[in-house]
Amino acid sequence: MRDILKLISRKKILKPETVYNLHIKQNHNYFVEGALVSNCHGIRANVVKELINVHGSLISHRYGVTGTFPKPLTDQYSLKISIGQIIREVPASWLIEQGYLSRVEIEPMETQDDDPELPDYASERAYISKNEERIEALAKMIQQKRNFHGNTMVLVNSIPQGRVLKDLIPGSIFLSGESAKELRQENYSSYAERDDVIVIATAGIASTGLSIDRIFCLILVDAGKSFIRAVQSIGRGLRKKGDKKEVYVVDVHSKLKFARKHFSERKKYYRDANYPLTKMVKLTYV
């Protein structure tokens, strides 16, 4: 490429006195007051380190703002090398107390699955995601929560499971990476206008980076052990809007070995964030 492109001329452009925030649809990177602001949710710490320390080595001022500073020490060191030490930390619990975010309550729900002594997490996940009795019980529970709380979002890890749930729940919508962005936005926007919405979405497209108003109930199905995904998923329901001042979260997991272990990890994250947890509910299929 360097052999093909040749510099013909160079002209120095004076910095303008005023810089406007030009927000482009589906692109959350912009300049404001001379600063480049980049929404890099989901980016790995080592990638941030390379972008800033290699490609942006001449940048004099660097600021990072995140709601989910990583737990692994290696990732923490990578970020601190790039943007320095943490200057101030504002926990979500403080923002809730001050009225900036919705109040949250988390209900752990454990499905009572038979234990076939599966060898690993992948086998266990495949088993419970295809369990018809479990999916039917989840569909019934989701409708009950919607009827009691109102607008509900369900985050799943399995596309087939999401499709079956959609078929079992009248009027529900299922969204995945295959869904057009316009269709996703149309259904996310319906939360602001209705009180009986059920959107089932894969965690990959809906657990982070979305701003959706009026989610009254958030249901996490087999959410895994990722700190960022767990905390970001809760964040889908924390936004306040109009009559929306609280969110009820249901954390669904199986009683099987790996699922229970992953929930134990998530429970630590919830407690670290000072999110209140209710007593464990056991979901049976009888």
Beta strands, then each sheet from edge to edge (+ up, - down):
strand 1: 30-32
strand 2: 35-37
strand 3: 103-111
strand 4: 152-156
strand 5: 173-175
strand 6: 198-202
strand 7: 217-221
strand 8: 246-254
strand 9: 281-283
sheet 1: 1+ 2-
sheet 2: 5+ 6+ 4+ 7+ 8+ 3+ 9+
end
